[in-house]
Amino acid sequence: MAIEFQRTVPIFRIFSLEKAREFYLDFLGFKVDWEHRFEPHAPVFMQVSRDGLVLHLSEHFGDGTPGSIAYVYMKGVRELHRELNDKKYRHLRPGLQQQEWGMTELGVVDPFNNRITFGERTAQMSD
């Protein structure tokens, strides 16, 4: 059988389910696919997604390190920028950055210092 890689799912460490929901669901527009706890008061491990982008969020000690980074290649970064800023989220108003290597990027930082950069190729790389 041939080797086939299917997808990558980053795991971000979180410390507050309430703050994670506010950021990932209310602000970024993800939905909860599933949540798991070993018992009612145990830490949560959950999957959130939006349009094919999947993230795992974990309260478990040792699952990920606060301050992790994910780079997401996408189309529609300007529309995402407009959508996010129209929400007037009190903790973050992300900007767009045009990189010299031809990417337009939008960076967000969650309440746990995990960072996601959304990037869209918008120009050819300069020599």
C-alpha positions in Angstrom: 0.0 0.0 0.0 1.3 3.5 -0.9 1.9 6.1 1.8 -0.8 8.7 1.8 -1.0 11.7 4.2 -4.5 12.9 4.6 -4.5 16.0 6.8 -2.9 17.8 9.7 -4.8 18.8 12.8 -3.0 21.2 15.2 -3.7 20.8 18.9 -3.9 24.0 20.9 -3.7 24.1 24.7 -6.5 26.0 26.3 -7.1 26.9 30.0 -10.7 28.1 29.9 -13.4 26.4 28.0 -15.5 29.6 28.2 -12.8 31.8 26.7 -12.0 29.2 24.1 -15.6 29.1 23.0 -15.8 32.9 22.9 -12.7 33.1 20.7 -13.1 30.1 18.4 -16.9 29.9 18.1 -18.1 33.4 18.5 -15.2 35.3 17.0 -13.6 33.0 14.4 -16.9 31.3 13.5 -15.9 27.7 14.1 -18.4 25.1 15.3 -17.9 22.3 17.8 -17.7 18.9 16.1 -17.3 16.9 19.3 -16.2 17.2 23.0 -14.7 14.5 25.2 -14.2 14.3 28.9 -13.1 11.1 30.8 -15.5 12.2 33.6 -17.8 15.2 34.3 -15.1 17.4 35.9 -12.2 16.3 33.9 -10.4 18.5 31.3 -12.1 18.8 27.9 -10.6 17.7 24.6 -12.6 19.0 21.7 -12.6 19.4 17.9 -13.7 22.6 16.2 -14.0 23.2 12.5 -14.8 25.8 9.8 -15.0 25.1 6.1 -12.5 22.2 6.2 -10.1 23.7 8.7 -10.0 21.5 11.8 -8.4 22.3 15.2 -8.2 20.3 18.4 -8.5 22.3 21.7 -7.3 20.6 24.9 -7.3 21.5 28.5 -5.2 18.4 29.2 -1.7 19.0 30.8 0.9 18.0 28.2 -1.4 18.4 25.1 0.3 21.2 23.2 2.2 24.1 24.5 0.6 27.6 25.0 2.0 29.8 22.3 1.8 27.3 19.5 1.6 28.5 15.9 -0.4 27.3 12.9 -0.2 28.7 9.4 -3.4 28.2 7.3 -3.3 28.7 3.5 -6.6 29.9 2.3 -8.6 32.0 -0.2 -10.7 34.9 0.9 -8.4 36.4 3.5 -9.7 39.9 2.9 -13.3 38.7 3.4 -12.3 36.9 6.6 -10.6 40.1 7.8 -13.7 42.1 7.2 -15.9 39.5 8.9 -13.8 39.4 12.0 -13.4 43.1 12.4 -17.2 43.6 11.8 -17.7 41.6 15.0 -15.9 44.2 17.1 -14.4 41.5 19.3 -13.1 43.5 22.3 -9.8 41.6 22.7 -8.5 41.7 19.1 -8.9 43.7 15.9 -6.6 41.9 13.4 -5.0 43.7 10.5 -3.8 42.5 7.1 -0.2 42.4 6.1 1.1 42.2 2.6 4.3 40.1 2.6 7.1 40.6 0.1 6.9 36.9 -0.7 3.4 37.4 -2.2 1.1 36.5 0.7 -1.6 38.6 2.3 -1.7 37.5 5.9 -4.1 37.9 8.8 -2.8 37.0 12.2 -4.9 36.2 15.3 -3.9 35.3 18.8 -6.2 33.3 21.1 -6.6 34.0 24.8 -3.9 31.4 25.5 -1.3 32.9 23.2 -1.7 30.4 20.5 -1.3 32.0 17.1 -3.0 31.4 13.7 -1.8 33.1 10.6 -4.3 32.9 7.7 -2.4 33.5 4.4 -3.5 33.9 0.8 -1.2 34.1 -2.2 -2.0 37.4 -3.8 1.1 38.2 -5.8 4.1 36.6 -7.4 7.2 36.3 -5.3 9.7 39.1 -6.0 13.2 38.3 -7.0 
